[in-house]
Amino acid sequence: MLKRILQIGSLVLLVAGVYFYRELRPQAHLGSGYVAHQICSCVFVAERSYASCLPDLLPSMDRIHSELIELDGRSGVRAGIPLLAKRVAWHTPGLGCAID
């Protein structure tokens, strides 16, 4: 009997996990892109420090981790929520920032 209850409980958790993953992933991508673009513009276009840009974000964006990155001579910002979403905004001198 206990084995059957554990099987049903595991199935319910799996279905709930898949449902919430499918519901939250698009929102996580949108929020991650927003944070990456905002911080990229703040740091590279407005030429402010990374730390001074963080308070400009909405309080609901606190769960989204961001970091400055540099790859092949390009500068940008990576932002994301682990296991849900990751977005990068690259800076192009004279043109601004764009999400990749």
N, C-alpha and C positions, 0 to 999 in steps of 0.2 A: 504494500500500500504506500509506504514512504517513497519507494522508488518511483511509483507512478506520479505522486505529487511533485517530486523533484523534476521529472520529465516535463510535466505540464507547466510548472513554474519556469523552467528553462526556456520552453517554447514561447511563453508569454513575454519573457524578458527579451528574447531574440526579436520577436515581432515588434515590440515596443521600440527597441533599439533601432531597427531598420526604419520604422516610421519616423522617429524623431531625427534620425540622420538625414533622411530624404527631405524633411521639412526645414531643418536648420541649415543645411549645406548652402542653398542659394543665398540665404540671408548672411551667412558667414562670408561668402565670396564677395557680396556687395559691401559689407562692412570693412573687410580687409582691403579691398580696392580703394575705398574711401580714405581709410587711414593712410595707406601707402601714398596716395596722390597728395593728400593734405600735407603730410610731413615732408614729402619730396619738394613740394612747392615752397613750403615754409623755409626749409633749410637751403635749398639751392637757388631759388628764385628770389626770395625775400632776404636771403643771406643771414638768417638767424641761427642761433645754436639749436642743436637737437633738443636739449633740455627745455629751452624756452618755447619750443613748438608744442610739446606734449600737453600743456594746460589748455591749448586752443581746441582740443578735441572734445567732443560731447562726452558727458559722464558715462553714457551707455557703451562707449567704445573702450572702456578701461580693460576689458577682457582680451582685447586684441593686442598681441605682442608685435612690436616693430623694431627694426634695426636698420642702421645705415649699412649699405653694402657697396663694394667696388669690384668690378669684374671686367677684365680686358680694357682697362682705362675708362670705363663708364662708371658713373656714380648713380646711386639710386637708393630706394628704400624698400625693404621687404617687410610685409606685415601679414599676420595670419593668426589663426586659432588652430592649435595642434589637432590633428586628425580630421579637421573639417575643411579648412581653406588656407591658401597661401597666395598672395598677390605681390607683384613687384611693380614699382613705378620707377622708370628710368628718366634721368635728366639729360636733356639735349641743350647745350649752351645756345642761347639766343632764341630757343623755341619753347622752353619750359619742360614740364614733366608729362609723361604719358604712361598709362598702365600697359604692361606687357601681357 
